[in-house]
Amino acid sequence: MRHFKLIVLSLVLAFFFLLGSCSEPNYENDAVAPIIPLPHKVQAGKGSFTIQADTKIVLHADSKETRKIADYLASRIRTAAGYDLVIENDTAEMDADKAIQITLQADETLGHEGYRLMVNHNSITIQAAKSAGLFYGVQTLLQLLPPEIYGN
């Protein structure tokens, strides 16, 4: 019985020790946000882009796959923010401001699942060589948004 009490006491102490050593990560000072899987390369910049009700999703290569990816992104934003973002095909006259641009572009350096996610104060661009890369780029974008993006 004494042995059992010693084990329980040890577990309780270990629990409090672990609880005390756990803290919320501070990503404001870190170069990499909590993205899974960790990107190959991250270049942190200053500023941000705010998705608003009039933000558009622009497809630079309309296909069944890219449309499906854009629909998924729009549905996540609709659920979280109530914004019903318009999905448009790129045209020469189109203004790229206030847009989330989804671009398929041949780039051997990206491979089949690689992507580039670029954010500036005017727009967000997700660029990939294959639709799988676009999908993973959208997943990364969603992870950078507030957690409500995954709500119902």
Sine and cosine of phi, psi and omega as CSV:
sin_phi,cos_phi,sin_psi,cos_psi,sin_omega,cos_omega
0.00,0.00,-0.65,0.76,0.02,-1.00
-0.89,0.45,-0.62,0.79,0.01,-1.00
-0.90,0.45,-0.65,0.76,0.00,-1.00
-0.90,0.44,-0.69,0.72,0.01,-1.00
-0.89,0.46,-0.62,0.78,0.02,-1.00
-0.90,0.43,-0.65,0.76,0.02,-1.00
-0.91,0.41,-0.71,0.71,0.01,-1.00
-0.89,0.46,-0.71,0.70,0.02,-1.00
-0.87,0.50,-0.66,0.75,0.03,-1.00
-0.89,0.45,-0.67,0.75,0.02,-1.00
-0.91,0.41,-0.66,0.75,0.01,-1.00
-0.90,0.44,-0.71,0.71,0.03,-1.00
-0.89,0.46,-0.67,0.74,0.02,-1.00
-0.88,0.47,-0.65,0.76,0.01,-1.00
-0.87,0.49,-0.74,0.67,0.00,-1.00
-0.92,0.40,-0.56,0.83,0.07,-1.00
-0.90,0.44,-0.72,0.69,0.01,-1.00
-0.92,0.40,-0.64,0.77,0.01,-1.00
-0.88,0.47,-0.65,0.76,0.01,-1.00
-0.93,0.36,-0.49,0.87,-0.03,-1.00
-1.00,0.08,-0.21,0.98,0.02,-1.00
-0.99,0.12,0.70,-0.72,0.09,-1.00
-0.56,-0.83,0.36,-0.93,0.02,-1.00
-0.93,0.37,0.77,-0.64,0.03,-1.00
-0.90,0.45,0.56,-0.83,0.01,-1.00
-0.97,-0.24,1.00,-0.07,-0.06,-1.00
-0.99,0.11,-0.19,0.98,0.02,-1.00
-0.90,0.45,-0.56,0.83,-0.03,-1.00
-0.99,-0.10,-0.15,0.99,-0.01,-1.00
-1.00,0.01,0.50,-0.87,0.00,-1.00
-0.97,0.25,-0.42,0.91,-0.07,-1.00
-0.89,-0.46,0.80,-0.60,0.08,-1.00
-0.96,0.29,0.20,-0.98,-0.02,-1.00
-0.96,0.26,0.98,0.19,-0.04,-1.00
-0.94,-0.34,0.72,-0.69,0.03,-1.00
-0.84,-0.55,0.79,-0.62,-0.12,0.99
-0.95,0.30,0.38,-0.92,-0.01,-1.00
-0.87,0.49,0.78,-0.62,-0.01,-1.00
-0.89,0.45,0.45,-0.89,0.04,-1.00
-0.89,0.46,-0.65,0.76,-0.02,-1.00
-0.56,-0.83,0.67,-0.74,0.05,-1.00
-0.75,-0.66,0.76,-0.65,0.13,-0.99
-0.89,-0.46,0.98,-0.21,-0.01,-1.00
-0.98,0.21,0.69,-0.72,0.03,-1.00
-0.86,-0.51,-0.14,-0.99,0.03,-1.00
-0.95,-0.31,0.44,-0.90,0.04,-1.00
1.00,-0.06,-0.06,-1.00,-0.04,-1.00
-0.33,-0.94,0.19,-0.98,0.10,-1.00
-0.86,-0.50,0.74,-0.67,0.00,-1.00
-0.97,-0.26,0.84,-0.54,0.07,-1.00
-0.97,0.24,0.81,-0.59,-0.02,-1.00
-0.82,-0.57,0.09,-1.00,-0.04,-1.00
-0.87,0.50,-0.50,0.86,-0.03,-1.00
-1.00,-0.09,0.14,0.99,0.08,-1.00
-0.93,0.37,0.65,-0.76,0.02,-1.00
-0.95,-0.31,0.40,-0.92,0.22,-0.98
-0.96,-0.30,0.87,-0.50,-0.08,-1.00
-0.94,-0.34,0.81,-0.58,0.05,-1.00
-0.99,-0.12,0.84,-0.53,0.03,-1.00
-1.00,-0.04,-0.14,0.99,0.07,-1.00
-0.52,-0.85,1.00,-0.02,-0.06,-1.00
-0.97,0.24,0.85,-0.52,0.11,-0.99
-0.54,-0.84,0.11,-0.99,0.01,-1.00
-0.86,0.51,-0.66,0.75,-0.04,-1.00
-0.94,0.35,-0.72,0.69,-0.03,-1.00
-0.92,0.40,-0.58,0.81,0.04,-1.00
-0.90,0.43,-0.65,0.76,0.02,-1.00
-0.90,0.44,-0.66,0.75,0.02,-1.00
-0.91,0.42,-0.69,0.73,0.03,-1.00
-0.90,0.44,-0.66,0.75,0.04,-1.00
-0.87,0.49,-0.65,0.76,0.02,-1.00
-0.89,0.46,-0.73,0.68,0.01,-1.00
-0.87,0.49,-0.72,0.69,0.00,-1.00
-0.88,0.48,-0.62,0.78,-0.01,-1.00
-0.93,0.37,-0.61,0.79,0.03,-1.00
-0.90,0.43,-0.68,0.73,0.00,-1.00
-0.93,0.37,-0.64,0.77,0.03,-1.00
-0.87,0.49,-0.70,0.71,-0.01,-1.00
-0.90,0.43,-0.69,0.72,-0.10,-1.00
-0.98,0.18,-0.67,0.74,-0.15,-0.99
-0.92,-0.38,-0.25,0.97,-0.05,-1.00
0.99,0.15,0.12,0.99,0.01,-1.00
-1.00,0.06,0.78,-0.63,0.06,-1.00
-0.99,-0.16,0.99,0.11,-0.09,-1.00
-0.93,0.37,0.67,-0.74,0.03,-1.00
-0.99,0.16,0.69,-0.72,0.07,-1.00
-0.96,-0.28,0.84,-0.54,-0.05,-1.00
-0.80,-0.60,0.44,-0.90,0.16,-0.99
-0.99,0.10,0.55,-0.84,-0.01,-1.00
-0.92,0.39,0.68,-0.74,0.13,-0.99
-0.75,-0.66,0.33,-0.94,-0.03,-1.00
-0.88,0.47,-0.52,0.85,-0.05,-1.00
-1.00,0.08,-0.12,0.99,-0.13,-0.99
-0.94,0.34,0.66,-0.75,0.09,-1.00
-1.00,0.07,0.81,-0.59,-0.05,-1.00
-0.99,0.11,-0.09,1.00,0.03,-1.00
-0.93,0.36,0.47,-0.88,0.00,-1.00
0.82,0.57,0.70,0.71,-0.06,-1.00
-0.69,-0.73,0.50,-0.87,0.22,-0.98
-0.97,-0.24,0.93,-0.36,-0.09,-1.00
-0.99,-0.13,0.78,-0.63,0.01,-1.00
-0.91,-0.41,0.90,-0.43,-0.17,-0.98
-0.79,-0.61,0.83,-0.56,0.20,-0.98
-1.00,-0.07,0.85,-0.53,-0.04,-1.00
-0.59,-0.80,0.78,-0.62,0.00,-1.00
-0.86,0.51,0.87,-0.49,0.03,-1.00
-0.43,-0.90,0.98,-0.21,-0.06,-1.00
-0.88,0.48,-0.44,0.90,-0.03,-1.00
-0.93,0.37,-0.33,0.94,-0.02,-1.00
-1.00,0.05,-0.36,0.93,-0.05,-1.00
0.93,0.37,-0.26,-0.96,-0.07,-1.00
-0.98,0.19,-0.49,0.87,-0.09,-1.00
-0.90,-0.44,0.01,1.00,-0.02,-1.00
-0.98,0.19,0.32,-0.95,0.01,-1.00
-0.39,-0.92,0.27,-0.96,0.17,-0.99
-0.87,-0.50,0.74,-0.67,0.07,-1.00
-0.88,-0.48,0.91,-0.41,-0.04,-1.00
-0.87,-0.49,0.76,-0.65,-0.02,-1.00
-0.81,-0.59,0.76,-0.65,0.16,-0.99
-0.70,-0.72,-0.03,-1.00,-0.08,-1.00
-0.93,0.36,-0.27,0.96,-0.01,-1.00
-0.99,-0.16,-0.48,0.88,-0.14,-0.99
-0.30,-0.96,0.17,-0.99,0.14,-0.99
-0.85,-0.52,0.72,-0.70,0.05,-1.00
-0.83,-0.56,0.78,-0.62,0.13,-0.99
-0.91,-0.41,0.88,-0.47,-0.08,-1.00
-0.84,-0.54,0.72,-0.70,0.03,-1.00
-0.48,-0.88,0.30,-0.95,0.05,-1.00
-1.00,0.08,-0.47,0.89,-0.03,-1.00
-0.74,-0.67,0.34,-0.94,-0.03,-1.00
-0.89,0.46,-0.50,0.87,0.05,-1.00
-0.87,0.49,-0.65,0.76,0.05,-1.00
-0.90,0.45,-0.64,0.77,0.06,-1.00
-0.88,0.47,-0.68,0.74,0.02,-1.00
-0.87,0.50,-0.73,0.69,0.00,-1.00
-0.92,0.38,-0.55,0.84,0.09,-1.00
-0.90,0.45,-0.65,0.76,0.06,-1.00
-0.91,0.42,-0.64,0.76,0.03,-1.00
-0.87,0.49,-0.66,0.76,0.04,-1.00
-0.91,0.42,-0.70,0.72,0.04,-1.00
-0.84,0.54,-0.71,0.70,0.00,-1.00
-0.87,0.49,-0.61,0.79,0.02,-1.00
-0.92,0.38,-0.40,0.92,0.01,-1.00
-0.99,0.10,-0.21,0.98,0.01,-1.00
-1.00,0.04,0.25,-0.97,0.04,-1.00
-0.84,0.54,0.45,-0.89,-0.08,-1.00
-0.87,0.50,-0.33,0.94,0.02,-1.00
-0.87,0.49,-0.30,0.95,-0.01,-1.00
-0.87,0.49,-0.41,0.91,0.00,-1.00
-0.99,-0.10,0.17,0.99,-0.02,-1.00
-0.97,0.26,0.07,-1.00,0.02,-1.00
-0.96,-0.27,0.00,0.00,0.00,0.00
